[in-house]
Amino acid sequence: MKQFFKMSIRSIAFVALSVISMQMVVAQQYPEKKLGWYLSVQTYTFKEYTFFEAVDKTRNAGLRSVEAYNGQEIGGGIEGKMDYKMDATKRNAIKKALKKKKVKLCAFGVVNGNTEEEWKQLFEFAKAMGIKVINSEPKEEFLPLIGQLATQYKIKVGIHNHPEPSHYWSPQVVLEAIAKANSEYVGACADIGHWVRSGLDPVESLKKYEGHLVSLHFKDLEEKSRKTHDVHWGTGVCNVEGVIAELKRQGFKGNISAEYEHNWENNAGDVAQSVKNFREILTRL
């Protein structure tokens, strides 16, 4: 009995040490996780391919979650396009395939409804798919409804910014829209690259969002210009290190989607290098 007891203690100790060792490896490889950050790929990055080809490219880039966009061909033996109006059979087929690939669909956007019924469909779709964040640039008339639905479904909505002169280019306009929605579940989806294209400082803009930031579309740009293009994170003009430091200071928790809009035919390696740079910067801050 004593021999058995000693062996059991050793076995438990071995398992405990193995778990601790695994946790340390995860912490080193994915330093963002301990901050409650989730690095994903916005599948628009791979818009030249089907959704499931984009999922495979995401895996090859070393990430395991995606933000899908409305209108991308599904692929993977499933006909049609990613569409929040799809039927339950197609939704379930997508969920099953994602589970098999061990990739999580965490966000959806940038997407809008044009009627009250469409907004309800969008939230029902998000609920059915396990989506935590809907990123959108809604018509202001729908903001009270969006706030009500976000609260009802407990699904976050991030109001996204495209460059000037789009309606939501300015953080102030986004903040006013958030106030109109009047829900703790409605906040901002900050696209730091589009801020730079609009002549805005991404760190100062993030400070304005403190307490209201839901998600990010992450980029780095070659130069401060409307006609510039993406470069590996940390090598351009978006002050990636300052942005990461500001997110840490705010205690942000949520999804950060890589949206690499360059080298469209072969940019999985660009995403992988950007994520590597991101983690190296985060580790030394």
C-alpha positions in Angstrom: 0.0 0.0 0.0 2.8 2.4 0.9 4.5 1.6 -2.4 1.3 2.3 -4.3 0.8 5.6 -2.3 4.3 6.7 -3.2 3.8 5.9 -6.8 0.5 7.9 -6.8 2.2 10.9 -5.3 4.9 10.8 -7.9 2.4 10.4 -10.7 0.4 13.4 -9.4 3.6 15.5 -9.1 4.6 14.5 -12.6 1.3 15.5 -14.0 1.3 18.8 -12.1 4.8 19.6 -13.3 3.8 18.8 -16.9 0.8 21.1 -16.7 3.0 23.9 -15.3 5.5 23.3 -18.0 2.9 23.5 -20.7 1.5 26.7 -19.2 4.9 28.2 -19.3 5.4 27.3 -23.0 2.0 28.8 -23.9 2.8 32.0 -22.0 6.1 32.3 -23.9 4.6 31.5 -27.3 1.4 33.5 -26.8 2.2 36.3 -24.4 -0.9 38.2 -25.4 -3.2 35.6 -23.9 -2.3 36.4 -20.3 -3.6 40.0 -21.0 -6.9 38.7 -22.4 -5.9 39.5 -26.0 -6.9 37.2 -28.9 -4.9 37.6 -32.1 -7.0 36.6 -35.1 -7.0 37.2 -38.9 -9.7 39.3 -40.6 -10.3 37.0 -43.5 -10.4 40.0 -45.9 -6.7 39.6 -45.7 -7.1 36.6 -47.9 -10.0 37.9 -50.0 -8.6 36.4 -53.1 -9.4 33.0 -51.6 -12.4 31.2 -50.1 -13.2 31.4 -46.5 -11.8 28.0 -45.7 -8.7 28.6 -47.7 -8.3 31.8 -45.6 -8.8 29.6 -42.5 -5.9 27.3 -43.7 -3.7 30.3 -44.3 -4.5 31.6 -40.9 -3.3 28.3 -39.4 -0.2 28.5 -41.5 0.4 32.0 -40.1 0.3 30.5 -36.6 -3.1 31.8 -35.5 -6.2 29.9 -34.5 -9.1 32.4 -34.7 -10.6 34.5 -37.5 -12.9 37.4 -38.1 -15.0 36.6 -41.1 -16.5 39.1 -43.5 -19.9 39.0 -45.2 -19.7 38.0 -48.9 -16.6 35.7 -49.0 -17.0 32.4 -50.9 -17.2 29.7 -48.3 -15.4 26.8 -50.0 -14.4 23.6 -48.3 -17.1 21.8 -50.1 -19.8 24.2 -48.9 -21.6 26.2 -51.5 -22.4 29.9 -51.3 -20.9 32.9 -49.5 -20.5 33.9 -45.9 -23.8 35.5 -45.2 -25.6 36.2 -41.9 -28.8 35.2 -43.7 -27.7 31.6 -44.4 -29.8 28.7 -43.1 -29.1 26.6 -40.1 -27.8 23.6 -42.2 -25.1 25.8 -43.7 -24.2 27.4 -40.4 -23.8 24.0 -38.8 -21.6 22.7 -41.6 -19.3 25.7 -41.2 -19.1 25.2 -37.4 -18.3 21.5 -37.9 -15.6 22.2 -40.3 -14.1 25.0 -38.1 -14.1 22.6 -35.1 -12.3 20.0 -37.1 -9.6 22.6 -38.1 -9.4 23.8 -34.5 -10.1 27.4 -35.6 -12.5 29.7 -33.7 -14.8 32.2 -35.5 -14.6 35.0 -33.0 -15.8 38.1 -34.9 -17.8 39.1 -37.9 -17.5 42.4 -39.9 -17.5 45.0 -41.2 -21.2 44.3 -41.7 -24.5 46.3 -41.5 -28.2 45.6 -41.5 -30.5 47.8 -43.6 -33.7 47.1 -41.7 -34.7 46.2 -38.2 -35.3 42.6 -39.4 -31.8 42.3 -40.9 -30.2 43.5 -37.7 -32.2 40.9 -35.8 -31.0 38.3 -38.3 -27.4 39.4 -37.8 -27.6 39.0 -34.1 -29.3 35.6 -34.4 -26.5 34.5 -36.8 -23.8 35.7 -34.4 -25.5 33.8 -31.5 -25.8 30.6 -33.5 -22.1 30.8 -34.6 -20.7 31.6 -31.2 -19.4 35.0 -32.5 -18.5 37.4 -29.7 -18.1 40.6 -31.6 -19.9 42.2 -34.6 -17.9 45.0 -36.2 -20.0 47.5 -38.1 -20.5 51.0 -39.5 -24.2 51.3 -39.0 -26.6 54.0 -40.1 -27.1 56.2 -37.1 -30.9 55.7 -37.1 -30.3 52.0 -36.0 -28.0 52.8 -33.1 -30.7 52.6 -30.4 -31.9 49.3 -31.8 -28.3 48.0 -32.0 -27.8 48.9 -28.4 -31.0 47.0 -27.4 -30.0 43.9 -29.4 -26.5 43.9 -28.1 -27.7 44.0 -24.6 -30.3 41.3 -25.2 -27.9 38.9 -26.9 -24.9 39.9 -24.8 -22.9 40.2 -28.0 -20.5 43.1 -28.4 -20.7 45.6 -31.3 -17.6 47.5 -32.4 -18.2 50.7 -34.5 -15.4 50.6 -37.1 -13.6 53.5 -38.7 -12.7 53.8 -42.4 -10.6 56.8 -43.6 -11.9 60.3 -44.0 -14.3 61.2 -45.5 -16.3 58.1 -44.3 -18.8 58.8 -41.6 -17.0 57.2 -38.7 -13.4 58.3 -39.6 -13.2 60.5 -36.4 -13.0 59.0 -32.9 -15.4 61.7 -31.7 -18.1 60.7 -34.2 -17.7 57.0 -33.0 -17.9 58.1 -29.4 -21.1 60.0 -30.1 -22.6 57.0 -31.8 -21.7 54.7 -28.9 -23.5 57.1 -26.6 -26.6 56.9 -28.8 -26.6 53.1 -28.7 -26.5 53.4 -24.9 -25.4 49.8 -24.2 -22.3 48.5 -22.3 -22.0 46.0 -25.2 -21.5 48.7 -27.9 -18.0 50.2 -28.3 -15.4 50.9 -30.8 -13.5 48.7 -33.3 -10.3 50.7 -33.8 -8.6 50.4 -37.2 -5.2 52.0 -36.5 -4.1 52.0 -40.1 -7.2 53.9 -41.3 -6.5 56.5 -38.6 -3.1 57.1 -40.0 -4.5 57.4 -43.5 -6.8 60.1 -42.0 -3.9 61.9 -40.5 -4.7 60.9 -37.0 -2.3 59.7 -34.3 -3.2 56.1 -33.4 -2.1 56.3 -29.8 -3.9 59.6 -29.1 -7.0 58.2 -30.8 -6.9 55.1 -28.7 -6.7 57.2 -25.5 -10.0 58.8 -26.5 -11.6 55.3 -26.7 -10.5 54.3 -23.2 -13.3 52.3 -21.5 -15.1 51.9 -24.9 -12.7 49.7 -26.9 -14.2 46.5 -28.1 -11.8 45.2 -30.8 -9.1 46.3 -33.2 -8.2 45.9 -36.9 -4.4 45.9 -36.7 -2.1 47.3 -39.4 1.2 49.0 -39.9 1.7 51.2 -43.0 4.8 52.2 -45.1 4.1 55.9 -44.9 1.6 58.5 -43.7 -0.4 58.7 -46.9 -3.8 57.7 -48.2 -2.2 55.6 -51.0 0.3 53.7 -48.8 0.3 50.0 -48.2 0.8 47.6 -45.3 4.2 46.5 -44.0 5.3 44.1 -41.3 4.1 45.3 -37.9 6.7 47.4 -36.1 8.5 48.4 -39.3 6.2 51.2 -40.5 4.7 54.5 -39.3 1.8 53.4 -37.1 3.8 53.4 -33.9 3.0 49.7 -33.1 5.0 49.7 -30.0 3.2 52.8 -28.7 -0.2 51.2 -29.6 0.6 48.0 -27.7 1.8 49.9 -24.7 -1.4 52.0 -24.7 -3.6 48.8 -24.9 -1.7 47.4 -21.9 -2.1 50.7 -20.0 -5.9 50.7 -20.6 -6.2 47.0 -19.5 -7.8 46.2 -22.9 -9.2 42.7 -23.2 -10.6 41.4 -26.5 -9.9 40.5 -30.1 -7.1 42.0 -32.3 -7.6 41.1 -36.0 -4.7 41.2 -38.4 -5.9 42.9 -41.6 -3.0 42.8 -44.0 -4.1 44.6 -47.2 -1.0 44.1 -49.4 0.7 41.3 -51.4 -2.8 39.8 -51.7 -1.8 36.6 -53.5 0.9 35.5 -51.0 0.6 37.4 -47.7 0.3 34.6 -45.1 4.0 34.9 -44.5 3.6 38.7 -44.0 0.9 38.0 -41.3 3.2 35.4 -39.6 6.1 37.8 -39.5 3.8 40.6 -38.2 2.5 38.4 -35.4 6.1 37.4 -34.5 7.0 41.1 -34.3 4.0 41.9 -32.3 4.8 39.2 -29.7 8.5 40.3 -29.5 7.4 43.9 -28.9 4.9 42.8 -26.3 7.4 40.6 -24.5 9.9 43.4 -24.0 7.4 46.1 -22.9 
